[in-house]
Amino acid sequence: MSHLSEDEVAKWLSNTVGLPQYTKIFKDNDVDGSVLISLADSDLKDLGISSLGHRKKILDSIKGLLGSGGHVQSSSPKVSSSHPPSSSAKAHPKGAPQPSHGSPKHVVVAKHAHNVSAAPKKNDPNSVPLFKLSLEGLGLLGGMVGETVEFHIKAVDPKSGAPKNIEGSKLKININGAAPVNAKLTGGGASYTVSYSVKAAGEYFIDIDYEGKNVLNEPVKVHFNAPVDPKRCVAEYPPSAPVNSVLTFRIYAKDSHGNPVRGGGAPFKINVSGPDSRSLSDLAIHNDGDDTYTLTCKLHASGASYTFHILLNDQHISNSPFTIRCA
């Protein structure tokens, strides 16, 4: 975990923890893996994270990365909502609904160790481990088609835990799945980085050989989604909403062929223009655990019209912008 870069920490915060609104704060304060593991509640307050629930969620997720076995639960991420401060209301983190998760999956992110042994004879009980490999990084979580992701390989002495040099030419990375994958191995000595991208959506399996021998207990399974196409996404919304009540509507994420894109991760942003900044509150958007995202807010100016702009990668979705009247 300490090897995570600032960008990897930001992705973890957005996609795994589900709090993308704080990624800029983390980057602006140079929070990488080595800093992340030392964060305390007071540090998060100093960073400007006022929500107690969000601070506890971040700290609990850090504990999960450091926990025994190094398994972290990969949950459906929230997506951020943003709007111009001069013409629209601010979203309130404390009022944001919690994401509704589907069946969570567990993937190895840190402290996933494997003994690599000399084997002069098959199944020799006296075979002594030569070194131990550990894997960590967001490339073990999957991602989006076309996105380059990374994970790190560390070799240590099985007794002392000290870094131990291995020959990179004897390491072979095998990634198999929905389409052929070319993985790039860089580094040397006791530390290597694997970077790769995939060309088709679906499940992939990561395996590692050393000197022709498989060294993982079992392949690491990851999933990649097709890119979400804003021109194919659509919002279903009511024409009006009662004053001071919770307005709810859904956004459907689709790829360029119109197929649903499940699993979350699409960074939808919401801009809302209304009478003034105080006429809208509790704006939030979160992943429903399938191909939909639910937006909620409250409208406070009876008789006024609110214009919603829903963007993905700075592009409007198919039926954005649209207007909802406060009845």
Beta strands, then each sheet from edge to edge (+ up, - down):
strand 1: 71-74
strand 2: 105-108
strand 3: 112-117
strand 4: 129-136
strand 5: 143-144
strand 6: 149-156
strand 7: 171-177
strand 8: 184-188
strand 9: 191-196
strand 10: 202-210
strand 11: 213-214
strand 12: 220-225
strand 13: 234-236
strand 14: 240-241
strand 15: 246-252
strand 16: 268-273
strand 17: 280-287
strand 18: 292-299
strand 19: 305-312
strand 20: 315-316
strand 21: 322-326
sheet 1: 1+ 2-
sheet 2: 3+ 4- 6+ 9- 8+
sheet 3: 5+ 12+ 10- 7+
sheet 4: 5+ 12+ 10- 11+
sheet 5: 13+ 15- 18+ 17-
sheet 6: 14+ 21+ 19- 16+
sheet 7: 14+ 21+ 19- 20+
end
